[in-house]
């Protein structure tokens, strides 16, 4: 008897699940009918050279200004002998060769996400090959996107076992998320420390020719420059970028030429530093002191992350060309030139760069150095804005105002709140430490931590994505960890000498990001558990048991299946609902961008007399909704295509099977937009009020022409065929009904959700959810502001989620 009862219960659940699946089907067919984007074309050599020149002003500013302070931070107490100087120079040479040149330029840059770089680009690649996404809302249809490149893994292979290991335990997934957030927090720390140390070092050159100037004046001048730098951020780098590349080019050529001059004039024997034996002898002679000095040597490779993080502005080949043939040789020349000068002037290490400059060109170089320091600071500030924008898109940073500063480059953004926070913290660091040595100690810890995070993520990329030979993976991991852990252990010695600053900054941002991610995840899980059965909604009848008033209602939800609880809450307390209801799910995917043609997926729910639809709007982590984006018009236009396709399918089903109908007719109706300017597109836009009749006069008879024939493959043909098809009166009625509903008004219905911890939760969870997450919700931007929803069209439904 018990077995029979259990069997009946299981069968009942299975029947209910099967019913819901039939009523609320996935959008596989809709996703499959969307044409993809054309493959990227290879760039000519001329374009690569042009991008290589432009990359100088964005990518290499931070790396190029490191010679201002490296030797001073490495030898804060002075140089003991020539062997020590050669040992440090050898460390700098091999650090530049192993980390920026070999690791980043020729290995890490291969792991780009459709041309995008950075910590989140690596994480998105991992998410596409293993189910470890921050918010588990992925669907198989997402893999059909042009930018969603993914390969099937053999479960018995090394890659397949790694995938199963990641997916089997949520602890591994949380650890990966925390690792990514730590890297992001340290990048934000770079955005604070880079302007402080770069500008303070460049301005400090004044004291070389005017030693009577006090350090207070140097700090004051640096603070004024920093305030001006952060104030100008709102104009965006696009407004001043035309001076960046030429200035940085002049800077690299200048320091390279001065370096060669110093080598020839002072001591050509510095070429002995190319021998690794100098490093061995240095550590033998200096022991623990030499090990601690690695914290200064690591500053020679600061800014290396920018090689990868700013990849989206240019291309991998252009960045590789610029670094290999210009930046790398000039950096080697300037470090060797300073070492040659210090061979005869040990006591001038405190201002090695400025002291080694010939007197005749001192002031021109000082001016160029100051400008280069500002440009280097600009690069890290812009990178901070970009990484926070990506974090917001992936649900692990509170919603903030994001402003596009360039019409051409989507990655150039400005975040006002973050800008002023960075400025205040940067001024505190500058005025508090006052010297570059302590700031350098803090800077080194932030830089090395980001490199370690990149190494861990790259190991997963090599296993899951590239499926590299295990020997190559071990070789990469051993080489990277050997160098970076050596640097990391050294900078840990200087935590009490300024290294605590990035730890405090990163910890604060990490707490904010993880608690926001945790609250967002719990909110999504609660919505999944409390969603209403589609069978129950459709069981109410076409009127849903309510009065259907003219208009269109957008019900915003994070669900791609089922009915959100806010809708059941809405129809329970209000006696009316709109004549057309669309469940809108805005979903961010682990891809850099989603093309406009692939953004909207729309499907009818139930029969046509319910006028219920589901729309999934897909964005990448670099996509940004602009204020001038006609979201309503675009969604309604795509809905009209959905109506047209449904009318065709309904007509085909009346004749028999839909397959038979498609064989009889050469025309297939699609759910993606028609070519701009086509008679059908113009008529639909005119009928729906998207464009005025005087802008594009249309003959209604043109609507009787067919839509473009659907290609068998993803990419559509360039040829357009038209064939006469009869106009269905039902389709005309549906379009007119949609037009009248749009004219009556569109209302955006959103959930104003308050998240609270359950009474049975532990004290840490209550503090995190009830206080910190609640505080972040109050001070962050409203969802309606992020989505640019007009206030007069907004309808909020208050709910409390106990998680």
Steps between C-alpha positions, in 0.01 A plus 500: 500500500782741583669424171175570314454832679855604427460399139178699466660805659798479268275456196292800604808715532623377167170584329497849654860559396425375149197731477704803602770410250242489219341829605827686560743360248858611457605731220714256307318562171505878542871500579577276207328728248715803583783571257845533648760765459761466231840373604767753576715596207876482530667840525755624251855579608426873468202476736707299749770769497239775546348319797849437639565874494165581662553238770801691631280768655261259673687181584859590587480822703528323836772257390694783337512721810640227728864612435420812702507314831627138466863543610407734784247247638742210456787676682328724756810486723756547224713270280766290670701407189512451125417129526174584677411749228571246225295238685197729524537603135511131404182440702329788316611370159373148559181620671413708194584204275310230687185685615397775253671359191464120517209444740267786409593604146530151350295272729229681697395713202398186317231448766289794387121496502422602141762770526432598863750459782510522878403289800133479403588399144690200637214420736242519221702254292503258794124547555428404140686172538380412850180579689657735755321823408436749781125499438389153374267628226678351200300320233609282207365760254765744624765279343363584155619861532773606261724612786429188709782271388497173689629149438367166622731328746560128527414393855799265507750763395702719735281795402180303561615389845592858591157616382325240715721593796394864471131422452474230767550722802360847562801562725727490194272739314485745793877482532534587132260794540691627803825470306358710215368757748840520672661571164238764428552660841873523440441657157295767676792540740726555199267778389562674832874436542617557140402871481649560845843347435529611135409865550692532829814348340485727196435817701780400739744573218470869586716444809792380286575848364330684789591305815381786723135421414339313790322168463176670608502704179563185294202327665281809451586530128442127450162527678393788274594297190308200634187708568520636146551149360191357672293811419570456129382138503143600422609618155637155421827391345347533154524882522874510568619166363650665192791633710557178694674281242742768366595604854569144615691430177720803570540380859621151403737631233635757747569257784643249252742752351602632844560142611730429204681829566564408864620149410754637253611788722517342846543120504436257209581211734132493607446253214636239739158512670364277221676212674272323753809448713468862616166410664649198675795704630267780615291270721811327636650834607185673629295204629178620672560864407520405134184294529319798652624724216285299254212719617669789319599297194139393443410865434682466166213283373210702642249577230548158340134415564407793275652311207217250534225702667495770228510247217140576397596845374746360246611149401742241631733535201522879532582484872758228434669707228511817711642328808751275324653754261471829693403481867716205603828626341448854634432373854814283491704797376378739771556253786847414372576869454400583856708207627800625298462845656464356852820300453686829551243682716382257771379778726249637245271197491220703666448684168672266255279583204517879520869505600590294194338751263744735323458858624422635153178297470399484867193726489354364173534147640345611830193637317466187285541281811221683683266467201593132460426442871155654458437284191614190689259588779221551248549148366454335841205722592325410173580132562340531845183644346489216246548222755234645732260527206558131427452415868168686504385308191587165658313583821792537742514878547224742607325682217674830418455765234698411188558767236628432149773750409561382144264434212760287324655288778246325722758420768564863590269571794488739793353420843451820706463340843807280457700792356455714812567205733825431313597868520444523876690177569781603264540836679499322837775264381707789357467726803527215749810322369667811343785285363513267203677222693201420721254541213723268295482233770119521486497505122715186468263289709201598286682430174635156599160388632334579166772304319447197724125508435566519126735201522239283676231593248740441211571146626126427479487659154786283375326187631134572415519723192831433330529136619876543515739217569531446873878550473450851357246582773742391772784693334293819484374461856845422643670790321231754587461395862878487555544864398177644637505320834857620550381856449191440714704368793722807474222758502345325801812604695396860443139481616586719799684749272202594286399160367197502726332769287396280204396226742261738676368645173460158336334353809239777509416462131506120529248508786272731303521291182458160663205606717332656197563183298372285789183708536439496124545123486264440794242729345518306172469168682197627693330608177570158349341328799198730523412519130142417404403215271415609148217244502336686789518834316359361176234314697347839586388538138589756231393789723710359788193547716548877478399798292741544205556872454663652189875527517819295520643381829869414529544267797872501588640179643827308518326175403514352152228245588189511712305796634671733751342537840456876447245428225290274718530763774388761246191319369404393852472858628394688186183428299646583157793416276617632164370365173852386407734365770868438431730333752835672442816327621817707464788258519874564498701217349867403540588654162647841425214613278177383337424629152182696444353228278548239772387709795122440509330162532118514505254213531124480541371330816181300461253571223482834322188619685698517826733766356777379730861511380844440639797708389859422595733795440861392499802722566873439533709634785627789283161594356341812640144624473509863393244767573432547130440128448141442387448192710118508491488554125753227431321248720162576346648481152641156579159404639345592168741260329396235749132563416574467132685173554222361720243594237695310238542194724133506599405518133732216419355283773150558358610353167652195662843459644728801517769304318267434210406868484863607493566260213207648305604860560850637431454763770600469866411776741770602743516648847796727437490854357464563132756692304484873560288680247310195375127552428400255773725660760382850413134400515535326837692794646240740362207301639659468845587866523876442494548748218282774363327459164668805354842351578435193290181489294389146434246337279298254712477266202876448536424297811370223277857427393676217671774518757853398417542127453660333800845353443577147601813613677540759779635777279247641254561536133567843351228443239139592576210319336142621505198291409134596520314369805142569595449732795332318789219699652587351840852641475361841410268482800785401730718785376217747540434368851868543583498852356194601705655351813820696443303819445316438830835498679776276627536434873817353651420278800795425725549338838618728779653217698634513854723206590510382860678210667283231658464505876687170519807644321832542678622838618746551211230442241264740678766771508588443134142491370298716742754778538777508239297377200199709607724808528649436155148464357401837643800692366534334158308603190149373452445235237264735318778761472746241370247389238412864415131445573292823506371572850147562375488152341633314805291282733684351799373197691641469850603157629713356777720198434614294798814315398 
